[in-house]
Amino acid sequence: MISQNRCRSTVLIRRKTFVKILASIMLSAMLGAAALSLVGCPGDIGAKYSVGGTLTGLAGSGLKLEDDSGDDLILDANGGFAFGRGLANDDAYSVTIKTQPANPAQTCTVRNGSGTIDRANVTNIIVSCAQTGRFAYVANQLSNDISAYAIDAAGGALLPVEASPFAATGTAPTALAVDPNGEFLYVANNGTDNISVYSIDAASGALTASGLPVAAGSGPGALCIDPTDHYLYVANLVSNDVSVYTIDNGVLTQIAGSPFSVGAEPAALKIDPNGTFLYVTNFGGANIAAFAIDLGSGSLSNISGSPFGTGSGPLSIAIDPTDSFLYAANEAGRTISEYSRNASTGSLTAISGSPINVGSNPESLVVDPAGRYVYAANVAANQLASYSIAPASGVLTLLSNVDAGSLPINLVVDPSGQFVYAANYLSGTISAYTVDAATGALKPIAGSPFAAGGQPHCIAID
């Protein structure tokens, strides 16, 4: 009995010892897990992440970027880029322009340039370079051709390019878009429901048709390209949708899920400067539909609160370069809607007093590159109106009016902000103006208006 009790005692002691050891192991494991939860996943230890994005519009040389870590990067070609020095998780980064390009002189800006590393490479920085516009292109709806002009850098006059106008490869060309690198011109052919692509001769501005037109929806009437030159968006007025294409050296391929339903009679498109949201005016729905852009695929998804109400018959959208305000021209309502914009969510909030009455029928809006002025084409009055933008509130104040041709249907401002051009649909001409840097007033350029083709409908500048 004594022997048996001693054995049992020994077993009990061993069991108690084992339990203590097991408890100690479990406690160590729990403490280890807690420690890991504080420092992140094991894969983050020592991991380095790259900082980069996309460069567009570079024509000169000597562009140098700088990260605040002291890492410099010289860029000499458009496309993707990344700094050589990797950053650890939770490290901050801030990318700025250290040296602007020259020969020709250009002004480059950075979007999405600052943030904190969050266990992933940074790929969404956008560096865009611009200079005084070199060439202007006009879609002539009735004569089925594209007029091309060289822009006089000193005065803004339009000089016809040799062999202009260039024959359209579809019928009723109504909308144009030049890619951010100035290499290709995209044309929406309203009569044949397709998109034509032309390569642009960098020296002369001449156009050469590139491949066959690509099918769109019914009634394509507006185009826009994302700031990284990856995607083309097309508003199809009759089929009430937006077609989306990937861009590969000018070749268009429709993405999965395209076209996307957007509302009644989509008439205009605009992508915010950071390339994250697409806004579409629905003429028949009296609203603006807003979508988040998937940066990897180009696909669209509705954002909260969309669509946002406008006045009657919205036909044009403009976004200021600070990404703070959005404006819509309500042609049927004879008003302009003003919104503050949430850059993070894409949502719009009507500014107090919006929409403002303009006394005519605004059909096209543009914001100057410095974000100081809005210009509106008032088709019924055959005038262009200049408005100042209040920096804090976004409120518009009428400054002046200037005469245009008959039915000024479309406006464009050159990248330097020095010149404004209007397509006069019934006059078959292009009105050209210099911009007074101090007042925003428009003054006709000598020789304006310049002859175009039959029913000029849209202007684009390279």
Summary of the structure (lengths in Angstrom):
residues: 462
radius of gyration: 28.3
end to end distance: 103.8
largest distance: 123.4
contacts: 1652
relative contact order: 0.09
helix: 9%
strand: 48%
